[in-house]
Amino acid sequence: AINGAKAPSEAKLKKLPDQDALLAIAEVFSLGDSEALIDNDIMITCITGLLMSAPMRIGETLRLRTDCLRDDNDKDGERQNY
């Protein structure tokens, strides 16, 4: 009752993310196919998509290593990120 849908407005406002953070994520999503995204942008959009669809899985992002983005050449010699 104090944190759910019937919570007071003050409690709901405290749960909202920073406006600048929301705008930054929206900017990354708005790029779409019009511009090439850097690896960090791709990771942010993936994690954001995961948390928007399953917010109860937020703890899983804490297990990601800070250096989890890597690249290497594939069998055709093209640079691939993983």
PyMOL Python script that loads the backbone (N, CA, C, O; Angstrom):
from pymol import cmd

cmd.read_pdbstr("""\
ATOM      1  N   ALA A   1       0.821  -1.201   0.000  1.00  0.00           N
ATOM      2  CA  ALA A   1       0.000   0.000   0.000  1.00  0.00           C
ATOM      3  C   ALA A   1       0.866   1.266   0.000  1.00  0.00           C
ATOM      4  O   ALA A   1       0.485   2.277  -0.591  1.00  0.00           O
ATOM      5  N   ILE A   2       2.023   1.213   0.658  1.00  0.00           N
ATOM      6  CA  ILE A   2       2.843   2.432   0.720  1.00  0.00           C
ATOM      7  C   ILE A   2       3.775   2.567  -0.482  1.00  0.00           C
ATOM      8  O   ILE A   2       4.313   3.648  -0.721  1.00  0.00           O
ATOM      9  N   ASN A   3       3.977   1.486  -1.243  1.00  0.00           N
ATOM     10  CA  ASN A   3       4.848   1.555  -2.418  1.00  0.00           C
ATOM     11  C   ASN A   3       4.153   1.155  -3.710  1.00  0.00           C
ATOM     12  O   ASN A   3       4.729   1.324  -4.785  1.00  0.00           O
ATOM     13  N   GLY A   4       2.965   0.642  -3.644  1.00  0.00           N
ATOM     14  CA  GLY A   4       2.272   0.126  -4.819  1.00  0.00           C
ATOM     15  C   GLY A   4       1.468   1.169  -5.571  1.00  0.00           C
ATOM     16  O   GLY A   4       1.744   2.366  -5.500  1.00  0.00           O
ATOM     17  N   ALA A   5       0.471   0.690  -6.289  1.00  0.00           N
ATOM     18  CA  ALA A   5      -0.346   1.557  -7.127  1.00  0.00           C
ATOM     19  C   ALA A   5      -1.142   2.580  -6.315  1.00  0.00           C
ATOM     20  O   ALA A   5      -1.458   3.660  -6.813  1.00  0.00           O
ATOM     21  N   LYS A   6      -1.463   2.241  -5.074  1.00  0.00           N
ATOM     22  CA  LYS A   6      -2.255   3.151  -4.245  1.00  0.00           C
ATOM     23  C   LYS A   6      -1.378   3.972  -3.304  1.00  0.00           C
ATOM     24  O   LYS A   6      -1.874   4.564  -2.346  1.00  0.00           O
ATOM     25  N   ALA A   7      -0.090   4.006  -3.575  1.00  0.00           N
ATOM     26  CA  ALA A   7       0.850   4.764  -2.731  1.00  0.00           C
ATOM     27  C   ALA A   7       0.613   6.254  -2.891  1.00  0.00           C
ATOM     28  O   ALA A   7       0.089   6.688  -3.917  1.00  0.00           O
ATOM     29  N   PRO A   8       0.991   7.046  -1.892  1.00  0.00           N
ATOM     30  CA  PRO A   8       0.857   8.496  -2.023  1.00  0.00           C
ATOM     31  C   PRO A   8       1.765   9.028  -3.137  1.00  0.00           C
ATOM     32  O   PRO A   8       2.757   8.392  -3.492  1.00  0.00           O
ATOM     33  N   SER A   9       1.427  10.166  -3.671  1.00  0.00           N
ATOM     34  CA  SER A   9       2.175  10.763  -4.779  1.00  0.00           C
ATOM     35  C   SER A   9       3.648  10.975  -4.441  1.00  0.00           C
ATOM     36  O   SER A   9       4.509  10.811  -5.305  1.00  0.00           O
ATOM     37  N   GLU A  10       3.944  11.336  -3.203  1.00  0.00           N
ATOM     38  CA  GLU A  10       5.338  11.569  -2.808  1.00  0.00           C
ATOM     39  C   GLU A  10       6.169  10.290  -2.964  1.00  0.00           C
ATOM     40  O   GLU A  10       7.305  10.339  -3.437  1.00  0.00           O
ATOM     41  N   ALA A  11       5.605   9.156  -2.568  1.00  0.00           N
ATOM     42  CA  ALA A  11       6.318   7.879  -2.677  1.00  0.00           C
ATOM     43  C   ALA A  11       6.550   7.512  -4.142  1.00  0.00           C
ATOM     44  O   ALA A  11       7.610   6.995  -4.495  1.00  0.00           O
ATOM     45  N   LYS A  12       5.564   7.777  -4.985  1.00  0.00           N
ATOM     46  CA  LYS A  12       5.699   7.470  -6.409  1.00  0.00           C
ATOM     47  C   LYS A  12       6.748   8.363  -7.056  1.00  0.00           C
ATOM     48  O   LYS A  12       7.521   7.894  -7.892  1.00  0.00           O
ATOM     49  N   LEU A  13       6.791   9.626  -6.693  1.00  0.00           N
ATOM     50  CA  LEU A  13       7.778  10.546  -7.268  1.00  0.00           C
ATOM     51  C   LEU A  13       9.200  10.160  -6.891  1.00  0.00           C
ATOM     52  O   LEU A  13      10.120  10.358  -7.684  1.00  0.00           O
ATOM     53  N   LYS A  14       9.398   9.613  -5.694  1.00  0.00           N
ATOM     54  CA  LYS A  14      10.733   9.194  -5.265  1.00  0.00           C
ATOM     55  C   LYS A  14      11.249   8.014  -6.081  1.00  0.00           C
ATOM     56  O   LYS A  14      12.460   7.824  -6.195  1.00  0.00           O
ATOM     57  N   LYS A  15      10.344   7.218  -6.650  1.00  0.00           N
ATOM     58  CA  LYS A  15      10.749   6.040  -7.405  1.00  0.00           C
ATOM     59  C   LYS A  15      11.103   6.359  -8.853  1.00  0.00           C
ATOM     60  O   LYS A  15      11.706   5.529  -9.533  1.00  0.00           O
ATOM     61  N   LEU A  16      10.745   7.534  -9.332  1.00  0.00           N
ATOM     62  CA  LEU A  16      11.029   7.888 -10.718  1.00  0.00           C
ATOM     63  C   LEU A  16      12.518   8.078 -10.939  1.00  0.00           C
ATOM     64  O   LEU A  16      13.202   8.640 -10.084  1.00  0.00           O
ATOM     65  N   PRO A  17      13.037   7.612 -12.089  1.00  0.00           N
ATOM     66  CA  PRO A  17      14.457   7.839 -12.389  1.00  0.00           C
ATOM     67  C   PRO A  17      14.716   9.296 -12.747  1.00  0.00           C
ATOM     68  O   PRO A  17      13.789  10.059 -13.020  1.00  0.00           O
ATOM     69  N   ASP A  18      15.972   9.661 -12.740  1.00  0.00           N
ATOM     70  CA  ASP A  18      16.399  11.004 -13.092  1.00  0.00           C
ATOM     71  C   ASP A  18      15.951  11.335 -14.519  1.00  0.00           C
ATOM     72  O   ASP A  18      16.090  10.505 -15.418  1.00  0.00           O
ATOM     73  N   GLN A  19      15.422  12.528 -14.731  1.00  0.00           N
ATOM     74  CA  GLN A  19      14.918  12.940 -16.042  1.00  0.00           C
ATOM     75  C   GLN A  19      16.017  12.900 -17.112  1.00  0.00           C
ATOM     76  O   GLN A  19      15.758  12.495 -18.246  1.00  0.00           O
ATOM     77  N   ASP A  20      17.236  13.316 -16.762  1.00  0.00           N
ATOM     78  CA  ASP A  20      18.330  13.300 -17.732  1.00  0.00           C
ATOM     79  C   ASP A  20      18.670  11.879 -18.162  1.00  0.00           C
ATOM     80  O   ASP A  20      18.993  11.642 -19.326  1.00  0.00           O
ATOM     81  N   ALA A  21      18.599  10.932 -17.229  1.00  0.00           N
ATOM     82  CA  ALA A  21      18.869   9.537 -17.565  1.00  0.00           C
ATOM     83  C   ALA A  21      17.813   9.001 -18.527  1.00  0.00           C
ATOM     84  O   ALA A  21      18.147   8.290 -19.475  1.00  0.00           O
ATOM     85  N   LEU A  22      16.562   9.330 -18.298  1.00  0.00           N
ATOM     86  CA  LEU A  22      15.500   8.899 -19.209  1.00  0.00           C
ATOM     87  C   LEU A  22      15.683   9.480 -20.598  1.00  0.00           C
ATOM     88  O   LEU A  22      15.491   8.782 -21.594  1.00  0.00           O
ATOM     89  N   LEU A  23      16.049  10.743 -20.676  1.00  0.00           N
ATOM     90  CA  LEU A  23      16.255  11.375 -21.975  1.00  0.00           C
ATOM     91  C   LEU A  23      17.452  10.785 -22.707  1.00  0.00           C
ATOM     92  O   LEU A  23      17.425  10.653 -23.930  1.00  0.00           O
ATOM     93  N   ALA A  24      18.505  10.427 -21.969  1.00  0.00           N
ATOM     94  CA  ALA A  24      19.679   9.816 -22.593  1.00  0.00           C
ATOM     95  C   ALA A  24      19.320   8.458 -23.190  1.00  0.00           C
ATOM     96  O   ALA A  24      19.731   8.143 -24.306  1.00  0.00           O
ATOM     97  N   ILE A  25      18.558   7.655 -22.455  1.00  0.00           N
ATOM     98  CA  ILE A  25      18.142   6.352 -22.968  1.00  0.00           C
ATOM     99  C   ILE A  25      17.209   6.534 -24.165  1.00  0.00           C
ATOM    100  O   ILE A  25      17.318   5.800 -25.147  1.00  0.00           O
ATOM    101  N   ALA A  26      16.308   7.488 -24.097  1.00  0.00           N
ATOM    102  CA  ALA A  26      15.407   7.750 -25.216  1.00  0.00           C
ATOM    103  C   ALA A  26      16.190   8.164 -26.457  1.00  0.00           C
ATOM    104  O   ALA A  26      15.835   7.785 -27.573  1.00  0.00           O
ATOM    105  N   GLU A  27      17.244   8.934 -26.266  1.00  0.00           N
ATOM    106  CA  GLU A  27      18.066   9.364 -27.406  1.00  0.00           C
ATOM    107  C   GLU A  27      18.734   8.168 -28.074  1.00  0.00           C
ATOM    108  O   GLU A  27      18.792   8.090 -29.301  1.00  0.00           O
ATOM    109  N   VAL A  28      19.238   7.237 -27.269  1.00  0.00           N
ATOM    110  CA  VAL A  28      19.872   6.048 -27.833  1.00  0.00           C
ATOM    111  C   VAL A  28      18.857   5.224 -28.611  1.00  0.00           C
ATOM    112  O   VAL A  28      19.158   4.757 -29.709  1.00  0.00           O
ATOM    113  N   PHE A  29      17.648   5.036 -28.055  1.00  0.00           N
ATOM    114  CA  PHE A  29      16.615   4.278 -28.754  1.00  0.00           C
ATOM    115  C   PHE A  29      16.162   4.987 -30.025  1.00  0.00           C
ATOM    116  O   PHE A  29      15.804   4.327 -31.001  1.00  0.00           O
ATOM    117  N   SER A  30      16.170   6.306 -30.031  1.00  0.00           N
ATOM    118  CA  SER A  30      15.687   7.041 -31.205  1.00  0.00           C
ATOM    119  C   SER A  30      16.641   6.946 -32.385  1.00  0.00           C
ATOM    120  O   SER A  30      16.233   7.179 -33.522  1.00  0.00           O
ATOM    121  N   LEU A  31      17.900   6.609 -32.139  1.00  0.00           N
ATOM    122  CA  LEU A  31      18.859   6.505 -33.238  1.00  0.00           C
ATOM    123  C   LEU A  31      18.487   5.375 -34.190  1.00  0.00           C
ATOM    124  O   LEU A  31      18.616   5.511 -35.407  1.00  0.00           O
ATOM    125  N   GLY A  32      18.025   4.261 -33.631  1.00  0.00           N
ATOM    126  CA  GLY A  32      17.583   3.131 -34.445  1.00  0.00           C
ATOM    127  C   GLY A  32      18.613   2.727 -35.466  1.00  0.00           C
ATOM    128  O   GLY A  32      19.788   2.568 -35.138  1.00  0.00           O
ATOM    129  N   ASP A  33      18.186   2.556 -36.705  1.00  0.00           N
ATOM    130  CA  ASP A  33      19.086   2.171 -37.787  1.00  0.00           C
ATOM    131  C   ASP A  33      19.680   3.365 -38.510  1.00  0.00           C
ATOM    132  O   ASP A  33      20.471   3.196 -39.439  1.00  0.00           O
ATOM    133  N   SER A  34      19.308   4.575 -38.097  1.00  0.00           N
ATOM    134  CA  SER A  34      19.782   5.757 -38.816  1.00  0.00           C
ATOM    135  C   SER A  34      21.258   6.045 -38.571  1.00  0.00           C
ATOM    136  O   SER A  34      21.909   6.675 -39.405  1.00  0.00           O
ATOM    137  N   GLU A  35      21.798   5.593 -37.435  1.00  0.00           N
ATOM    138  CA  GLU A  35      23.207   5.806 -37.114  1.00  0.00           C
ATOM    139  C   GLU A  35      23.771   4.525 -36.510  1.00  0.00           C
ATOM    140  O   GLU A  35      23.046   3.719 -35.927  1.00  0.00           O
ATOM    141  N   ALA A  36      25.065   4.362 -36.663  1.00  0.00           N
ATOM    142  CA  ALA A  36      25.720   3.213 -36.043  1.00  0.00           C
ATOM    143  C   ALA A  36      25.863   3.474 -34.546  1.00  0.00           C
ATOM    144  O   ALA A  36      26.310   4.543 -34.130  1.00  0.00           O
ATOM    145  N   LEU A  37      25.483   2.494 -33.752  1.00  0.00           N
ATOM    146  CA  LEU A  37      25.577   2.617 -32.301  1.00  0.00           C
ATOM    147  C   LEU A  37      26.912   2.059 -31.822  1.00  0.00           C
ATOM    148  O   LEU A  37      27.404   1.066 -32.357  1.00  0.00           O
ATOM    149  N   ILE A  38      27.487   2.692 -30.826  1.00  0.00           N
ATOM    150  CA  ILE A  38      28.694   2.141 -30.235  1.00  0.00           C
ATOM    151  C   ILE A  38      28.296   1.012 -29.291  1.00  0.00           C
ATOM    152  O   ILE A  38      27.129   0.890 -28.919  1.00  0.00           O
ATOM    153  N   ASP A  39      29.261   0.196 -28.908  1.00  0.00           N
ATOM    154  CA  ASP A  39      28.969  -0.990 -28.087  1.00  0.00           C
ATOM    155  C   ASP A  39      28.247  -0.644 -26.796  1.00  0.00           C
ATOM    156  O   ASP A  39      27.336  -1.362 -26.384  1.00  0.00           O
ATOM    157  N   ASN A  40      28.642   0.447 -26.151  1.00  0.00           N
ATOM    158  CA  ASN A  40      27.999   0.828 -24.890  1.00  0.00           C
ATOM    159  C   ASN A  40      26.527   1.135 -25.101  1.00  0.00           C
ATOM    160  O   ASN A  40      25.700   0.769 -24.266  1.00  0.00           O
ATOM    161  N   ASP A  41      26.178   1.803 -26.204  1.00  0.00           N
ATOM    162  CA  ASP A  41      24.778   2.111 -26.491  1.00  0.00           C
ATOM    163  C   ASP A  41      23.973   0.835 -26.707  1.00  0.00           C
ATOM    164  O   ASP A  41      22.838   0.726 -26.244  1.00  0.00           O
ATOM    165  N   ILE A  42      24.555  -0.113 -27.400  1.00  0.00           N
ATOM    166  CA  ILE A  42      23.865  -1.382 -27.644  1.00  0.00           C
ATOM    167  C   ILE A  42      23.609  -2.102 -26.322  1.00  0.00           C
ATOM    168  O   ILE A  42      22.526  -2.644 -26.100  1.00  0.00           O
ATOM    169  N   MET A  43      24.605  -2.100 -25.455  1.00  0.00           N
ATOM    170  CA  MET A  43      24.430  -2.771 -24.162  1.00  0.00           C
ATOM    171  C   MET A  43      23.365  -2.077 -23.330  1.00  0.00           C
ATOM    172  O   MET A  43      22.553  -2.744 -22.690  1.00  0.00           O
ATOM    173  N   ILE A  44      23.354  -0.749 -23.327  1.00  0.00           N
ATOM    174  CA  ILE A  44      22.356  -0.002 -22.564  1.00  0.00           C
ATOM    175  C   ILE A  44      20.951  -0.303 -23.080  1.00  0.00           C
ATOM    176  O   ILE A  44      20.038  -0.520 -22.283  1.00  0.00           O
ATOM    177  N   THR A  45      20.764  -0.319 -24.396  1.00  0.00           N
ATOM    178  CA  THR A  45      19.434  -0.587 -24.935  1.00  0.00           C
ATOM    179  C   THR A  45      18.998  -2.013 -24.630  1.00  0.00           C
ATOM    180  O   THR A  45      17.818  -2.253 -24.373  1.00  0.00           O
ATOM    181  N   CYS A  46      19.927  -2.964 -24.654  1.00  0.00           N
ATOM    182  CA  CYS A  46      19.575  -4.349 -24.337  1.00  0.00           C
ATOM    183  C   CYS A  46      19.149  -4.489 -22.880  1.00  0.00           C
ATOM    184  O   CYS A  46      18.129  -5.110 -22.582  1.00  0.00           O
ATOM    185  N   ILE A  47      19.929  -3.915 -21.983  1.00  0.00           N
ATOM    186  CA  ILE A  47      19.591  -4.012 -20.558  1.00  0.00           C
ATOM    187  C   ILE A  47      18.301  -3.265 -20.268  1.00  0.00           C
ATOM    188  O   ILE A  47      17.477  -3.733 -19.483  1.00  0.00           O
ATOM    189  N   THR A  48      18.116  -2.099 -20.896  1.00  0.00           N
ATOM    190  CA  THR A  48      16.878  -1.350 -20.697  1.00  0.00           C
ATOM    191  C   THR A  48      15.683  -2.154 -21.181  1.00  0.00           C
ATOM    192  O   THR A  48      14.658  -2.210 -20.502  1.00  0.00           O
ATOM    193  N   GLY A  49      15.804  -2.776 -22.347  1.00  0.00           N
ATOM    194  CA  GLY A  49      14.729  -3.619 -22.857  1.00  0.00           C
ATOM    195  C   GLY A  49      14.416  -4.775 -21.924  1.00  0.00           C
ATOM    196  O   GLY A  49      13.250  -5.104 -21.704  1.00  0.00           O
ATOM    197  N   LEU A  50      15.456  -5.394 -21.373  1.00  0.00           N
ATOM    198  CA  LEU A  50      15.262  -6.485 -20.421  1.00  0.00           C
ATOM    199  C   LEU A  50      14.522  -6.011 -19.184  1.00  0.00           C
ATOM    200  O   LEU A  50      13.584  -6.663 -18.725  1.00  0.00           O
ATOM    201  N   LEU A  51      14.944  -4.878 -18.645  1.00  0.00           N
ATOM    202  CA  LEU A  51      14.327  -4.390 -17.414  1.00  0.00           C
ATOM    203  C   LEU A  51      12.913  -3.864 -17.642  1.00  0.00           C
ATOM    204  O   LEU A  51      12.077  -3.923 -16.741  1.00  0.00           O
ATOM    205  N   MET A  52      12.641  -3.347 -18.849  1.00  0.00           N
ATOM    206  CA  MET A  52      11.284  -2.888 -19.143  1.00  0.00           C
ATOM    207  C   MET A  52      10.334  -4.071 -19.274  1.00  0.00           C
ATOM    208  O   MET A  52       9.160  -3.968 -18.916  1.00  0.00           O
ATOM    209  N   SER A  53      10.830  -5.188 -19.784  1.00  0.00           N
ATOM    210  CA  SER A  53       9.951  -6.345 -19.975  1.00  0.00           C
ATOM    211  C   SER A  53       9.886  -7.240 -18.742  1.00  0.00           C
ATOM    212  O   SER A  53       8.893  -7.937 -18.534  1.00  0.00           O
ATOM    213  N   ALA A  54      10.934  -7.225 -17.925  1.00  0.00           N
ATOM    214  CA  ALA A  54      10.961  -8.073 -16.726  1.00  0.00           C
ATOM    215  C   ALA A  54      11.710  -7.349 -15.615  1.00  0.00           C
ATOM    216  O   ALA A  54      12.847  -7.706 -15.310  1.00  0.00           O
ATOM    217  N   PRO A  55      11.093  -6.336 -15.002  1.00  0.00           N
ATOM    218  CA  PRO A  55      11.803  -5.540 -13.996  1.00  0.00           C
ATOM    219  C   PRO A  55      12.261  -6.336 -12.781  1.00  0.00           C
ATOM    220  O   PRO A  55      13.162  -5.903 -12.063  1.00  0.00           O
ATOM    221  N   MET A  56      11.656  -7.485 -12.546  1.00  0.00           N
ATOM    222  CA  MET A  56      12.077  -8.278 -11.390  1.00  0.00           C
ATOM    223  C   MET A  56      13.449  -8.901 -11.602  1.00  0.00           C
ATOM    224  O   MET A  56      14.011  -9.476 -10.670  1.00  0.00           O
ATOM    225  N   ARG A  57      14.008  -8.800 -12.823  1.00  0.00           N
ATOM    226  CA  ARG A  57      15.312  -9.385 -13.121  1.00  0.00           C
ATOM    227  C   ARG A  57      16.446  -8.371 -13.001  1.00  0.00           C
ATOM    228  O   ARG A  57      17.545  -8.622 -13.496  1.00  0.00           O
ATOM    229  N   ILE A  58      16.202  -7.234 -12.357  1.00  0.00           N
ATOM    230  CA  ILE A  58      17.215  -6.196 -12.251  1.00  0.00           C
ATOM    231  C   ILE A  58      18.485  -6.696 -11.561  1.00  0.00           C
ATOM    232  O   ILE A  58      19.580  -6.218 -11.858  1.00  0.00           O
ATOM    233  N   GLY A  59      18.348  -7.641 -10.657  1.00  0.00           N
ATOM    234  CA  GLY A  59      19.506  -8.183  -9.957  1.00  0.00           C
ATOM    235  C   GLY A  59      20.495  -8.868 -10.884  1.00  0.00           C
ATOM    236  O   GLY A  59      21.687  -8.934 -10.581  1.00  0.00           O
ATOM    237  N   GLU A  60      20.013  -9.382 -12.016  1.00  0.00           N
ATOM    238  CA  GLU A  60      20.904 -10.054 -12.954  1.00  0.00           C
ATOM    239  C   GLU A  60      21.922  -9.101 -13.560  1.00  0.00           C
ATOM    240  O   GLU A  60      23.032  -9.517 -13.890  1.00  0.00           O
ATOM    241  N   THR A  61      21.568  -7.840 -13.710  1.00  0.00           N
ATOM    242  CA  THR A  61      22.511  -6.883 -14.291  1.00  0.00           C
ATOM    243  C   THR A  61      23.677  -6.609 -13.352  1.00  0.00           C
ATOM    244  O   THR A  61      24.741  -6.183 -13.798  1.00  0.00           O
ATOM    245  N   LEU A  62      23.493  -6.845 -12.075  1.00  0.00           N
ATOM    246  CA  LEU A  62      24.578  -6.634 -11.118  1.00  0.00           C
ATOM    247  C   LEU A  62      25.673  -7.681 -11.266  1.00  0.00           C
ATOM    248  O   LEU A  62      26.806  -7.464 -10.835  1.00  0.00           O
ATOM    249  N   ARG A  63      25.341  -8.814 -11.875  1.00  0.00           N
ATOM    250  CA  ARG A  63      26.330  -9.871 -12.064  1.00  0.00           C
ATOM    251  C   ARG A  63      27.162  -9.678 -13.317  1.00  0.00           C
ATOM    252  O   ARG A  63      28.138 -10.401 -13.517  1.00  0.00           O
ATOM    253  N   LEU A  64      26.802  -8.712 -14.179  1.00  0.00           N
ATOM    254  CA  LEU A  64      27.581  -8.462 -15.387  1.00  0.00           C
ATOM    255  C   LEU A  64      28.928  -7.866 -15.002  1.00  0.00           C
ATOM    256  O   LEU A  64      29.013  -7.008 -14.123  1.00  0.00           O
ATOM    257  N   ARG A  65      29.961  -8.324 -15.660  1.00  0.00           N
ATOM    258  CA  ARG A  65      31.280  -7.748 -15.420  1.00  0.00           C
ATOM    259  C   ARG A  65      31.352  -6.376 -16.074  1.00  0.00           C
ATOM    260  O   ARG A  65      30.680  -6.128 -17.075  1.00  0.00           O
ATOM    261  N   THR A  66      32.151  -5.499 -15.523  1.00  0.00           N
ATOM    262  CA  THR A  66      32.265  -4.155 -16.100  1.00  0.00           C
ATOM    263  C   THR A  66      33.003  -4.179 -17.429  1.00  0.00           C
ATOM    264  O   THR A  66      32.872  -3.248 -18.223  1.00  0.00           O
ATOM    265  N   ASP A  67      33.780  -5.231 -17.684  1.00  0.00           N
ATOM    266  CA  ASP A  67      34.505  -5.333 -18.952  1.00  0.00           C
ATOM    267  C   ASP A  67      33.919  -6.445 -19.825  1.00  0.00           C
ATOM    268  O   ASP A  67      34.663  -7.175 -20.480  1.00  0.00           O
ATOM    269  N   CYS A  68      32.602  -6.576 -19.835  1.00  0.00           N
ATOM    270  CA  CYS A  68      31.975  -7.705 -20.515  1.00  0.00           C
ATOM    271  C   CYS A  68      31.902  -7.540 -22.033  1.00  0.00           C
ATOM    272  O   CYS A  68      31.669  -8.527 -22.731  1.00  0.00           O
ATOM    273  N   LEU A  69      32.090  -6.343 -22.567  1.00  0.00           N
ATOM    274  CA  LEU A  69      32.059  -6.157 -24.016  1.00  0.00           C
ATOM    275  C   LEU A  69      33.433  -6.473 -24.596  1.00  0.00           C
ATOM    276  O   LEU A  69      34.444  -5.918 -24.164  1.00  0.00           O
ATOM    277  N   ARG A  70      33.457  -7.364 -25.571  1.00  0.00           N
ATOM    278  CA  ARG A  70      34.714  -7.756 -26.212  1.00  0.00           C
ATOM    279  C   ARG A  70      34.522  -7.802 -27.718  1.00  0.00           C
ATOM    280  O   ARG A  70      33.390  -7.806 -28.204  1.00  0.00           O
ATOM    281  N   ASP A  71      35.618  -7.839 -28.457  1.00  0.00           N
ATOM    282  CA  ASP A  71      35.526  -7.982 -29.903  1.00  0.00           C
ATOM    283  C   ASP A  71      36.622  -8.917 -30.384  1.00  0.00           C
ATOM    284  O   ASP A  71      37.642  -9.108 -29.723  1.00  0.00           O
ATOM    285  N   ASP A  72      36.380  -9.496 -31.557  1.00  0.00           N
ATOM    286  CA  ASP A  72      37.325 -10.415 -32.173  1.00  0.00           C
ATOM    287  C   ASP A  72      36.929 -10.557 -33.638  1.00  0.00           C
ATOM    288  O   ASP A  72      35.843 -10.134 -34.034  1.00  0.00           O
ATOM    289  N   ASN A  73      37.791 -11.140 -34.427  1.00  0.00           N
ATOM    290  CA  ASN A  73      37.488 -11.368 -35.842  1.00  0.00           C
ATOM    291  C   ASN A  73      36.737 -12.677 -36.000  1.00  0.00           C
ATOM    292  O   ASN A  73      37.060 -13.672 -35.350  1.00  0.00           O
ATOM    293  N   ASP A  74      35.729 -12.672 -36.871  1.00  0.00           N
ATOM    294  CA  ASP A  74      34.989 -13.908 -37.146  1.00  0.00           C
ATOM    295  C   ASP A  74      35.694 -14.686 -38.265  1.00  0.00           C
ATOM    296  O   ASP A  74      36.794 -14.322 -38.680  1.00  0.00           O
ATOM    297  N   LYS A  75      35.058 -15.750 -38.746  1.00  0.00           N
ATOM    298  CA  LYS A  75      35.683 -16.610 -39.754  1.00  0.00           C
ATOM    299  C   LYS A  75      35.914 -15.889 -41.081  1.00  0.00           C
ATOM    300  O   LYS A  75      36.747 -16.317 -41.880  1.00  0.00           O
ATOM    301  N   ASP A  76      35.175 -14.786 -41.325  1.00  0.00           N
ATOM    302  CA  ASP A  76      35.346 -14.019 -42.553  1.00  0.00           C
ATOM    303  C   ASP A  76      36.291 -12.839 -42.368  1.00  0.00           C
ATOM    304  O   ASP A  76      36.470 -12.036 -43.283  1.00  0.00           O
ATOM    305  N   GLY A  77      36.895 -12.734 -41.194  1.00  0.00           N
ATOM    306  CA  GLY A  77      37.813 -11.644 -40.941  1.00  0.00           C
ATOM    307  C   GLY A  77      37.143 -10.334 -40.535  1.00  0.00           C
ATOM    308  O   GLY A  77      37.814  -9.310 -40.406  1.00  0.00           O
ATOM    309  N   GLU A  78      35.822 -10.358 -40.332  1.00  0.00           N
ATOM    310  CA  GLU A  78      35.082  -9.165 -39.922  1.00  0.00           C
ATOM    311  C   GLU A  78      35.159  -9.015 -38.419  1.00  0.00           C
ATOM    312  O   GLU A  78      35.137 -10.005 -37.687  1.00  0.00           O
ATOM    313  N   ARG A  79      35.249  -7.777 -37.958  1.00  0.00           N
ATOM    314  CA  ARG A  79      35.292  -7.506 -36.520  1.00  0.00           C
ATOM    315  C   ARG A  79      33.890  -7.672 -35.944  1.00  0.00           C
ATOM    316  O   ARG A  79      32.950  -7.033 -36.416  1.00  0.00           O
ATOM    317  N   GLN A  80      33.739  -8.521 -34.931  1.00  0.00           N
ATOM    318  CA  GLN A  80      32.448  -8.763 -34.286  1.00  0.00           C
ATOM    319  C   GLN A  80      32.557  -8.467 -32.810  1.00  0.00           C
ATOM    320  O   GLN A  80      33.584  -8.744 -32.191  1.00  0.00           O
ATOM    321  N   ASN A  81      31.512  -7.908 -32.244  1.00  0.00           N
ATOM    322  CA  ASN A  81      31.442  -7.632 -30.816  1.00  0.00           C
ATOM    323  C   ASN A  81      30.612  -8.707 -30.133  1.00  0.00           C
ATOM    324  O   ASN A  81      29.625  -9.191 -30.686  1.00  0.00           O
ATOM    325  N   TYR A  82      31.019  -9.072 -28.940  1.00  0.00           N
ATOM    326  CA  TYR A  82      30.265 -10.057 -28.164  1.00  0.00           C
ATOM    327  C   TYR A  82      30.422  -9.763 -26.690  1.00  0.00           C
ATOM    328  O   TYR A  82      29.866 -10.477 -25.856  1.00  0.00           O
TER     329      TYR A  82
END
""", "prot")
cmd.dss("prot")
cmd.show_as("cartoon", "prot")
cmd.util.cbc("prot")
cmd.orient("prot")
